[in-house]
Amino acid sequence: MPALAKTKLEGVIAGDDRAAFERDKRVHAVGMADDKALAKRALDVLVDSDRHHWSYQWSWLGVPIIQMPPDVIAVQEILWDTRPDVVIETGVARGGSLIFYASILELIGKGRVVGVDIDIRPHNRDSIERHPLARRIDLVQGSSVEGTTLESVKRLIPSGASVMVILDSNHTHAHVLDELRLYGPLVTRGQFLIVADTVVERIPSQAHRPRPWGPGDNPATALDAYLNECDRFERDAFINAKLLISSSPGGYLRCVKG
């Protein structure tokens, strides 16, 4: 090989390829999202694994998180990229998600998590409040759509803070739409609004785990309705394209207006 050509080749190999790597990720994510056969197989895996309660088998730093692993990784990326001052989540469950958000904020070096639930059971509260990351977490007990609950949440948001919101409580259309109208305005420009369990619209009714929501009445239908009346949010193309197996397909939105 001529010396000049060899030098150029070595430069390509040794050069900084980070920008190209990021572009390549996005190209492949779009291609994967367009692969209908792959999407069907992935949805089949999600439906079949749910019969074994797959999402219930994970924990974060010792506390059950009840999330699909791709969703956990995606939220980690979002938190690291956007660095919110406050993360609000409706639906506390066993508390693992709150611990997860708090752990990433701890690494960032700032931020608080606000967990809202109509029923924070004593053993779940104990798991959260005894955790080493509890100092970054505030719990608000009450219905997420009650005015008094919302006011309690607002009091925990410092003036000028950047705010991210995750909605993961009651998954009926009416409840999620109410939450979107109440908590959507709290999300600040550049931050994310995540609507969980939009996959309910794409899967059969869960006979093994009866719920008051299902196809036609779920977070996805509520989100579609909200986006028809609010222009502050856009679905994040990259995040939604690459999830493949997710509880929240199409549910990751970035706030584009103040």
Summary of the structure (lengths in Angstrom):
residues: 258
radius of gyration: 20.1
end to end distance: 56.8
largest distance: 75.3
contacts: 803
relative contact order: 0.13
helix: 50%
strand: 15%
